Amino acid sequence: MIVSKQWIEELIISAGELHAKGAASFDFFRRRSQRLPPDISWDEVRAALRYMDVYEDNYPEVFARIEQHAANSTGPKRWANR
């Protein structure tokens, strides 16, 4: 298995997506809402990464990659089983 810097950056972004989806789902799992939120935004992913101490000053390539994703889509992938 070959590990590249880009692959690790994508894993960091995936962790941010997962954290943002979890945070957006709190009301649903606490039975305060009947539905999961339809989407999360790239801003929520950025905020989740900052919450996990991943800052743009320390990881500029990760945030540049998020900008690339944001230019090509409205947000991260949707939940799998909706």
All heavy atoms as an XYZ file, in Angstrom:
679
protein
N       0.850     -1.180      0.000
C       0.000      0.000      0.000
C       0.889      1.235      0.000
O       1.796      1.347      0.809
C      -0.916     -0.011      1.220
C      -1.733      1.218      1.374
S      -2.663      1.161      2.904
C      -4.164      1.846      2.363
N       0.593      2.148     -0.892
C       1.337      3.393     -0.980
C       0.504      4.489     -0.320
O      -0.673      4.673     -0.635
C       1.632      3.752     -2.441
C       2.527      2.677     -3.064
C       2.283      5.117     -2.533
C       2.768      2.857     -4.526
N       1.118      5.212      0.594
C       0.442      6.298      1.297
C       0.976      7.612      0.741
O       2.179      7.841      0.724
C       0.703      6.217      2.818
C       0.061      7.389      3.522
C       0.178      4.905      3.370
N       0.068      8.456      0.275
C       0.481      9.747     -0.256
C      -0.048     10.876      0.626
O      -0.995     10.696      1.400
C      -0.037      9.918     -1.686
O      -1.441     10.068     -1.681
N       0.558     12.015      0.474
C       0.140     13.198      1.230
C      -1.311     13.552      0.894
O      -2.092     13.887      1.771
C       1.073     14.351      0.903
C       0.764     15.611      1.638
C       1.748     16.699      1.263
C       1.356     17.981      1.938
N       2.129     19.114      1.457
N      -1.674     13.439     -0.386
C      -3.041     13.762     -0.807
C      -4.057     12.816     -0.171
O      -5.146     13.244      0.204
C      -3.166     13.696     -2.343
C      -2.388     14.768     -3.061
C      -0.905     14.445     -3.219
O      -0.475     13.310     -3.018
N      -0.112     15.442     -3.571
N      -3.703     11.555     -0.060
C      -4.595     10.580      0.553
C      -4.828     10.926      2.032
O      -5.956     10.867      2.523
C      -4.008      9.175      0.403
C      -4.887      8.087      0.914
C      -6.087      7.683      0.418
C      -4.638      7.252      2.046
N      -6.589      6.638      1.166
C      -5.713      6.360      2.173
C      -3.583      7.168      2.957
C      -5.777      5.417      3.170
C      -3.652      6.215      3.960
C      -4.746      5.356      4.052
N      -3.752     11.297      2.730
C      -3.881     11.679      4.144
C      -4.728     12.937      4.271
O      -5.577     13.033      5.170
C      -2.491     11.849      4.785
C      -1.792     10.490      4.851
C      -2.598     12.486      6.160
C      -0.349     10.548      5.267
N      -4.544     13.897      3.369
C      -5.371     15.109      3.393
C      -6.837     14.769      3.206
O      -7.708     15.326      3.886
C      -4.903     16.080      2.315
C      -3.546     16.684      2.607
C      -2.948     17.431      1.429
O      -3.551     17.429      0.319
O      -1.874     18.008      1.613
N      -7.136     13.852      2.303
C      -8.531     13.439      2.085
C      -9.093     12.739      3.325
O     -10.272     12.907      3.651
C      -8.656     12.540      0.860
C      -8.503     13.263     -0.453
C      -9.571     14.317     -0.710
O     -10.727     14.147     -0.259
O      -9.243     15.318     -1.359
N      -8.261     11.975      4.016
C      -8.720     11.339      5.256
C      -9.033     12.375      6.326
O     -10.013     12.234      7.070
C      -7.678     10.341      5.766
C      -7.501      9.077      4.931
C      -6.370      8.227      5.514
C      -8.778      8.278      4.866
N      -8.235     13.419      6.413
C      -8.497     14.496      7.373
C      -9.819     15.177      7.027
O     -10.648     15.443      7.914
C      -7.328     15.503      7.392
C      -6.078     14.849      7.981
C      -7.704     16.759      8.175
C      -4.814     15.663      7.827
N     -10.042     15.437      5.742
C     -11.299     16.055      5.318
C     -12.478     15.128      5.622
O     -13.526     15.588      6.092
C     -11.236     16.426      3.823
C     -10.209     17.539      3.615
C     -12.608     16.843      3.300
C      -9.861     17.804      2.165
N     -12.307     13.842      5.386
C     -13.378     12.875      5.699
C     -13.699     12.881      7.185
O     -14.871     12.771      7.574
C     -12.970     11.471      5.260
O     -12.890     11.400      3.869
N     -12.687     13.003      8.028
C     -12.927     13.087      9.465
C     -13.716     14.347      9.799
O     -14.626     14.319     10.640
C     -11.603     13.068     10.229
N     -13.412     15.452      9.135
C     -14.169     16.688      9.332
C     -15.616     16.545      8.885
O     -16.534     17.036      9.541
N     -15.823     15.849      7.753
C     -17.186     15.602      7.274
C     -17.966     14.772      8.278
O     -19.131     15.072      8.587
C     -17.156     14.869      5.939
C     -16.693     15.689      4.770
C     -16.650     14.880      3.486
O     -17.444     13.931      3.334
O     -15.811     15.201      2.626
N     -17.348     13.731      8.778
C     -18.010     12.855      9.740
C     -18.370     13.618     11.012
O     -19.477     13.492     11.538
C     -17.115     11.663     10.065
C     -17.687     10.621     11.001
C     -18.955     10.015     10.425
C     -16.660      9.536     11.252
N     -17.460     14.439     11.491
C     -17.721     15.237     12.688
C     -18.867     16.216     12.433
O     -19.771     16.355     13.274
C     -16.449     15.987     13.093
C     -16.557     16.692     14.392
N     -17.230     17.887     14.531
C     -16.079     16.382     15.608
C     -17.147     18.279     15.787
N     -16.465     17.380     16.464
N     -18.852     16.871     11.276
C     -19.907     17.837     10.949
C     -21.262     17.144     10.823
O     -22.280     17.669     11.278
C     -19.556     18.575      9.658
N     -21.289     15.962     10.217
C     -22.548     15.216     10.098
C     -23.062     14.797     11.471
O     -24.260     14.859     11.738
C     -22.361     13.997      9.200
C     -22.225     14.345      7.742
C     -21.970     13.125      6.894
C     -21.786     13.503      5.435
N     -21.495     12.336      4.597
N     -22.156     14.367     12.325
C     -22.559     13.995     13.682
C     -23.128     15.181     14.442
O     -24.168     15.078     15.099
N     -22.461     16.321     14.346
C     -22.933     17.524     15.036
C     -24.286     17.972     14.497
O     -25.163     18.372     15.263
C     -21.902     18.639     14.883
N     -24.469     17.868     13.185
C     -25.743     18.276     12.584
C     -26.873     17.318     12.931
O     -28.047     17.668     12.824
C     -25.585     18.363     11.060
N     -26.545     16.127     13.384
C     -27.549     15.093     13.666
C     -28.014     15.050     15.117
O     -28.895     14.269     15.455
C     -26.981     13.714     13.303
O     -26.611     13.685     11.965
N     -27.423     15.869     15.968
C     -27.755     15.802     17.391
C     -29.249     15.908     17.660
O     -29.801     15.125     18.423
C     -27.028     16.884     18.183
C     -25.620     16.521     18.558
C     -24.636     17.488     18.561
C     -25.284     15.231     18.906
C     -23.329     17.161     18.909
C     -23.980     14.896     19.258
C     -23.006     15.871     19.249
N     -29.932     16.874     17.051
C     -31.362     17.038     17.317
C     -32.162     15.809     16.898
O     -33.095     15.405     17.594
C     -31.905     18.279     16.617
C     -31.511     19.551     17.337
O     -31.125     19.469     18.525
O     -31.585     20.629     16.716
N     -31.794     15.192     15.788
C     -32.497     13.990     15.344
C     -32.312     12.852     16.353
O     -33.271     12.202     16.760
C     -31.990     13.566     13.959
C     -32.557     12.253     13.487
C     -33.856     12.158     13.021
C     -31.780     11.106     13.527
C     -34.375     10.948     12.588
C     -32.283      9.888     13.092
C     -33.587      9.807     12.625
N     -31.087     12.616     16.763
C     -30.833     11.494     17.667
C     -31.279     11.768     19.100
O     -31.461     10.839     19.875
C     -29.356     11.098     17.611
C     -29.000     10.424     16.321
C     -28.205     11.052     15.380
C     -29.499      9.164     16.017
C     -27.890     10.431     14.177
C     -29.198      8.539     14.825
C     -28.393      9.172     13.898
N     -31.493     13.019     19.424
C     -32.063     13.358     20.733
C     -33.579     13.473     20.661
O     -34.225     13.911     21.602
C     -31.465     14.667     21.227
C     -30.017     14.531     21.601
C     -29.442     15.849     22.022
N     -28.050     15.692     22.403
C     -27.163     16.663     22.434
N     -27.534     17.900     22.104
N     -25.922     16.430     22.786
N     -34.139     13.074     19.526
C     -35.581     13.056     19.273
C     -36.227     14.440     19.354
O     -37.381     14.586     19.707
C     -36.285     12.072     20.205
C     -35.781     10.654     20.025
C     -36.453      9.717     21.000
N     -35.737      8.467     21.085
C     -36.107      7.357     20.476
N     -37.178      7.348     19.743
N     -35.400      6.266     20.608
N     -35.446     15.456     19.013
C     -35.976     16.816     18.942
C     -36.405     17.169     17.522
O     -37.002     18.207     17.295
C     -34.917     17.811     19.409
C     -34.554     17.673     20.856
C     -33.520     18.681     21.237
N     -32.985     18.386     22.554
C     -31.798     18.763     22.972
N     -31.000     19.439     22.171
N     -31.390     18.445     24.174
N     -36.044     16.310     16.582
C     -36.377     16.506     15.187
C     -36.771     15.157     14.598
O     -36.284     14.122     15.035
C     -35.164     17.076     14.441
O     -35.402     17.103     13.055
N     -37.652     15.187     13.613
C     -38.108     13.951     12.982
C     -37.216     13.513     11.829
O     -37.332     12.393     11.355
C     -39.539     14.140     12.461
C     -40.535     14.424     13.563
C     -40.675     13.240     14.506
O     -40.736     12.100     14.066
N     -40.713     13.502     15.803
N     -36.346     14.392     11.357
C     -35.531     14.085     10.185
C     -34.088     14.515     10.394
O     -33.810     15.475     11.109
C     -36.077     14.824      8.968
C     -37.547     14.533      8.731
C     -38.048     15.209      7.520
N     -37.646     14.357      6.389
C     -37.626     14.767      5.151
N     -37.952     15.992      4.848
N     -37.276     13.952      4.188
N     -33.207     13.808      9.718
C     -31.825     14.249      9.649
C     -31.759     15.504      8.788
O     -32.579     15.671      7.878
C     -30.949     13.169      9.011
C     -30.628     11.952      9.864
C     -29.972     10.878      9.007
C     -29.712     12.337     11.010
N     -30.802     16.384      9.045
C     -30.681     17.548      8.171
C     -30.357     17.085      6.743
O     -29.652     16.087      6.562
C     -29.526     18.336      8.779
C     -28.864     17.435      9.734
C     -29.818     16.356     10.095
N     -30.873     17.773      5.751
C     -30.686     17.295      4.382
C     -29.233     17.313      3.916
O     -28.806     16.431      3.190
C     -31.541     18.246      3.547
C     -31.730     19.443      4.402
C     -31.662     18.980      5.816
N     -28.474     18.288      4.325
C     -27.094     18.427      3.871
C     -26.260     19.118      4.944
O     -26.798     19.725      5.857
C     -27.020     19.289      2.603
C     -27.672     18.644      1.409
O     -27.357     17.474      1.128
O     -28.490     19.314      0.761
N     -24.963     19.026      4.761
C     -24.054     19.869      5.524
C     -23.255     20.672      4.509
O     -23.162     20.306      3.342
C     -23.123     19.060      6.452
C     -22.266     18.096      5.657
C     -23.892     18.372      7.543
C     -21.145     17.474      6.453
N     -22.683     21.764      4.962
C     -21.934     22.624      4.056
C     -20.433     22.454      4.282
O     -19.995     21.891      5.293
C     -22.328     24.086      4.296
O     -21.852     24.496      5.563
N     -19.682     22.955      3.330
C     -18.222     22.917      3.502
C     -17.800     23.821      4.654
O     -16.793     23.559      5.309
C     -17.532     23.310      2.194
C     -17.646     22.233      1.166
C     -18.367     22.272      0.007
C     -17.049     20.936      1.212
N     -18.250     21.078     -0.670
C     -17.433     20.243      0.052
C     -16.217     20.285      2.125
C     -17.026     18.937     -0.222
C     -15.809     18.987      1.848
C     -16.211     18.334      0.693
N     -18.584     24.869      4.941
C     -18.278     25.713      6.107
C     -18.393     24.907      7.400
O     -17.601     25.091      8.324
C     -19.213     26.921      6.163
C     -18.880     27.961      5.111
O     -17.713     27.992      4.650
O     -19.780     28.741      4.750
N     -19.368     24.012      7.457
C     -19.508     23.164      8.645
C     -18.336     22.190      8.768
O     -17.890     21.887      9.878
C     -20.833     22.413      8.601
C     -22.036     23.318      8.799
C     -23.347     22.608      8.541
O     -23.578     22.199      7.384
O     -24.132     22.483      9.506
N     -17.830     21.728      7.637
C     -16.653     20.842      7.660
C     -15.443     21.620      8.160
O     -14.685     21.136      9.014
C     -16.391     20.235      6.267
C     -15.085     19.451      6.261
C     -17.555     19.353      5.848
N     -15.269     22.840      7.654
C     -14.152     23.677      8.127
C     -14.256     23.917      9.630
O     -13.266     23.836     10.350
C     -14.140     25.007      7.377
C     -13.727     24.913      5.945
C     -13.678     26.324      5.317
N     -13.681     26.246      3.889
C     -14.766     26.335      3.122
N     -15.960     26.524      3.647
N     -14.657     26.249      1.804
N     -15.462     24.222     10.097
C     -15.662     24.465     11.532
C     -15.357     23.208     12.344
O     -14.751     23.290     13.424
C     -17.095     24.933     11.793
N     -15.761     22.057     11.844
C     -15.484     20.800     12.547
C     -13.983     20.552     12.635
O     -13.477     20.122     13.675
C     -16.178     19.636     11.836
N     -13.264     20.837     11.555
C     -11.810     20.652     11.588
C     -11.169     21.597     12.598
O     -10.273     21.198     13.349
C     -11.215     20.866     10.192
C     -11.520     19.765      9.186
C     -11.037     20.166      7.798
C     -10.888     18.448      9.612
N     -11.639     22.826     12.640
C     -11.099     23.772     13.635
C     -11.396     23.274     15.059
O     -10.568     23.416     15.947
C     -11.675     25.159     13.407
C     -11.136     25.817     12.168
C     -11.653     27.258     12.020
N     -11.504     27.673     10.655
C     -12.500     27.764      9.772
N     -13.744     27.494     10.136
N     -12.272     28.142      8.537
N     -12.561     22.710     15.254
C     -12.911     22.156     16.561
C     -11.948     21.034     16.953
O     -11.654     20.833     18.126
C     -14.359     21.641     16.529
C     -14.841     21.138     17.863
C     -15.282     22.032     18.834
C     -14.846     19.785     18.154
C     -15.716     21.581     20.067
C     -15.277     19.324     19.386
C     -15.708     20.225     20.341
O     -16.133     19.771     21.564
N     -11.451     20.313     15.931
C     -10.513     19.224     16.175
C      -9.056     19.712     16.129
O      -8.134     18.925     15.984
C     -10.719     18.111     15.138
C     -12.078     17.463     15.237
S     -12.308     16.056     14.114
C     -12.186     16.804     12.520
N      -8.858     21.040     16.240
C      -7.531     21.667     16.228
C      -6.777     21.481     14.919
O      -5.549     21.394     14.897
C      -6.674     21.178     17.404
C      -7.204     21.645     18.745
O      -7.789     22.743     18.795
O      -7.041     20.919     19.729
N      -7.501     21.417     13.823
C      -6.891     21.406     12.496
C      -7.163     22.796     11.913
O      -8.275     23.087     11.484
C      -7.486     20.302     11.596
C      -6.892     20.357     10.199
C      -7.270     18.938     12.224
N      -6.146     23.640     11.957
C      -6.295     25.035     11.539
C      -5.606     25.278     10.206
O      -4.631     24.616      9.866
C      -5.712     25.977     12.591
C      -6.445     25.916     13.908
C      -5.919     25.206     14.977
C      -7.658     26.557     14.061
C      -6.589     25.139     16.181
C      -8.349     26.499     15.264
C      -7.803     25.790     16.323
O      -8.475     25.723     17.506
N      -6.110     26.256      9.480
C      -5.575     26.571      8.156
C      -4.107     26.982      8.226
O      -3.338     26.676      7.311
C      -6.401     27.678      7.509
C      -6.068     27.904      6.069
C      -7.068     28.796      5.361
O      -8.014     29.267      6.002
O      -6.890     28.997      4.167
N      -3.703     27.649      9.300
C      -2.291     28.049      9.430
C      -1.368     26.841      9.478
O      -0.243     26.896      8.980
C      -2.089     28.883     10.697
C      -2.799     30.222     10.626
O      -3.140     30.659      9.506
O      -3.017     30.829     11.687
N      -1.823     25.756     10.085
C      -0.997     24.555     10.229
C      -1.159     23.570      9.081
O      -0.256     22.778      8.809
C      -1.322     23.845     11.539
C      -1.031     24.712     12.737
O      -0.199     25.602     12.689
N      -1.737     24.460     13.823
N      -2.326     23.580      8.443
C      -2.635     22.629      7.373
C      -3.217     23.356      6.161
O      -4.360     23.097      5.763
C      -3.628     21.572      7.876
C      -3.123     20.784      9.059
C      -3.422     21.160     10.364
C      -2.334     19.658      8.869
C      -2.947     20.445     11.449
C      -1.861     18.931      9.950
C      -2.171     19.337     11.231
O      -1.693     18.620     12.300
N      -2.449     24.247      5.533
C      -3.017     25.012      4.410
C      -3.434     24.138      3.232
O      -4.399     24.470      2.535
C      -1.879     25.973      4.021
C      -0.639     25.351      4.556
C      -1.053     24.581      5.781
N      -2.743     23.019      3.029
C      -3.078     22.149      1.903
C      -4.453     21.506      2.085
O      -5.191     21.313      1.118
C      -2.025     21.047      1.726
C      -0.641     21.574      1.378
C       0.197     21.880      2.615
O      -0.307     21.722      3.760
O       1.344     22.292      2.449
N      -4.803     21.177      3.321
C      -6.114     20.576      3.596
C      -7.218     21.575      3.267
O      -8.198     21.241      2.590
C      -6.215     20.107      5.064
C      -7.638     19.704      5.414
C      -5.246     18.965      5.328
N      -7.044     22.811      3.707
C      -8.075     23.815      3.462
C      -8.115     24.222      1.987
O      -9.180     24.533      1.458
C      -7.887     25.008      4.396
C      -8.333     24.711      5.793
C      -7.493     24.061      6.690
C      -9.610     25.027      6.217
C      -7.904     23.752      7.975
C     -10.039     24.734      7.499
C      -9.185     24.090      8.375
N      -6.971     24.181      1.294
C      -6.962     24.426     -0.151
C      -7.719     23.319     -0.881
O      -8.462     23.579     -1.833
C      -5.523     24.513     -0.660
N      -7.562     22.092     -0.425
C      -8.277     20.964     -1.025
C      -9.786     21.105     -0.780
O     -10.596     20.792     -1.654
C      -7.755     19.656     -0.455
C      -8.254     18.429     -1.164
C      -7.528     17.196     -0.689
N      -6.143     17.175     -1.109
C      -5.727     16.705     -2.292
N      -6.604     16.226     -3.143
N      -4.463     16.716     -2.600
N     -10.182     21.582      0.402
C     -11.605     21.826      0.678
C     -12.128     22.891     -0.282
O     -13.247     22.766     -0.798
C     -11.825     22.234      2.146
C     -11.564     21.044      3.061
C     -13.248     22.765      2.350
C     -11.581     21.381      4.532
N     -11.343     23.927     -0.547
C     -11.760     24.957     -1.500
C     -11.977     24.352     -2.885
O     -12.925     24.718     -3.580
C     -10.734     26.085     -1.563
C     -10.669     26.946     -0.320
C     -12.002     27.573      0.044
O     -12.730     28.037     -0.867
O     -12.333     27.593      1.244
N     -11.126     23.420     -3.277
C     -11.301     22.737     -4.558
C     -12.607     21.949     -4.575
O     -13.361     22.000     -5.550
C     -10.137     21.789     -4.835
C      -8.828     22.482     -5.108
C      -7.675     21.493     -5.195
O      -7.794     20.329     -4.805
N      -6.544     21.974     -5.701
N     -12.866     21.229     -3.484
C     -14.123     20.473     -3.395
C     -15.322     21.422     -3.438
O     -16.330     21.131     -4.085
C     -14.168     19.653     -2.107
C     -13.252     18.481     -2.076
N     -13.187     17.537     -3.066
C     -12.335     18.096     -1.147
C     -12.295     16.618     -2.766
N     -11.757     16.945     -1.598
N     -15.214     22.551     -2.720
C     -16.327     23.503     -2.659
C     -16.607     24.117     -4.031
O     -17.764     24.398     -4.360
C     -16.019     24.593     -1.639
N     -15.572     24.292     -4.824
C     -15.770     24.846     -6.167
C     -16.485     23.859     -7.084
O     -17.152     24.268     -8.040
C     -14.418     25.224     -6.769
N     -16.382     22.567     -6.760
C     -16.972     21.536     -7.620
C     -18.282     20.962     -7.097
O     -18.897     20.139     -7.775
C     -15.979     20.391     -7.815
C     -14.736     20.845     -8.544
O     -14.811     21.672     -9.448
N     -13.591     20.332     -8.158
N     -18.683     21.336     -5.878
C     -19.924     20.784     -5.324
C     -20.505     21.751     -4.304
O     -19.812     22.629     -3.810
C     -19.657     19.434     -4.654
O     -18.869     19.610     -3.492
N     -21.772     21.549     -3.978
C     -22.424     22.411     -2.992
C     -22.111     21.979     -1.572
O     -22.250     22.757     -0.642
C     -23.946     22.416     -3.183
O     -24.419     21.063     -3.089
C     -24.321     22.990     -4.524
N     -21.703     20.734     -1.396
C     -21.387     20.232     -0.061
C     -20.868     18.815     -0.134
O     -20.828     18.209     -1.210
N     -20.475     18.295      0.991
C     -19.986     16.912      1.032
C     -21.068     15.916      0.633
O     -22.249     16.276      0.517
C     -19.601     16.712      2.502
C     -19.381     18.091      3.021
C     -20.339     18.964      2.262
N     -20.679     14.687      0.466
C     -21.625     13.636      0.087
C     -22.750     13.533      1.110
O     -22.542     13.727      2.297
C     -20.910     12.288      0.008
C     -19.872     12.235     -1.060
C     -19.148     10.907     -0.996
C     -17.927     10.932     -1.881
N     -17.044      9.817     -1.612
N     -23.899     13.176      0.610
C     -25.064     13.020      1.481
C     -24.958     11.747      2.313
O     -24.134     10.885      2.026
C     -26.326     12.987      0.635
C     -26.531     14.273     -0.153
C     -27.674     14.143     -1.123
N     -28.959     14.043     -0.477
C     -29.711     15.070     -0.139
N     -29.311     16.282     -0.368
N     -30.883     14.884      0.431
N     -25.799     11.636      3.297
C     -25.848     10.411      4.088
C     -26.187      9.245      3.173
O     -26.960      9.383      2.237
C     -26.897     10.529      5.176
C     -26.417     11.261      6.372
C     -25.821     10.716      7.465
C     -26.493     12.676      6.639
N     -25.513     11.695      8.378
C     -25.928     12.890      7.897
C     -26.979     13.747      5.930
C     -25.829     14.165      8.473
C     -26.887     15.010      6.486
C     -26.314     15.192      7.745
N     -25.664      8.071      3.461
C     -25.817      6.918      2.578
C     -27.266      6.421      2.520
O     -27.865      6.327      1.464
C     -24.886      5.798      3.021
N     -27.854      6.081      3.642
C     -29.196      5.491      3.679
C     -30.197      6.504      4.188
O     -30.398      6.641      5.373
C     -29.212      4.246      4.575
C     -28.311      3.187      4.038
O     -28.198      3.005      2.834
N     -27.636      2.483      4.928
N     -30.844      7.189      3.290
C     -31.761      8.255      3.692
C     -33.168      7.814      3.498
O     -33.637      7.301      2.647
C     -31.488      9.503      2.881
C     -30.046      9.868      3.081
C     -29.736     11.255      3.266
N     -30.584     11.750      4.302
C     -30.870     13.002      4.496
N     -30.364     13.876      3.776
N     -31.638     13.437      5.440
